[in-house]
């Protein structure tokens, strides 16, 4: 594919460099964090997921949307307060 972000095709890939981008936006944005993937895919490290949430917490000017098919992983990473029943 032509986009360097897809050099691995559609294999789940972490992009740590993208974590700085929300800090550069001066106006509020609505951000679909992972429109072509699932942040909670088992191939994405817990550490990277936590960094993503830290960035969202540090940039409250923006509204973030994350969709997942793996709510159990959310609960495993973030604890009882995020349990799904």
Helices and strands as residue ranges (DSSP letters): G 4-6, G 16-24, E 30-32, H 46-58, E 63-65, H 71-78, G 80-82
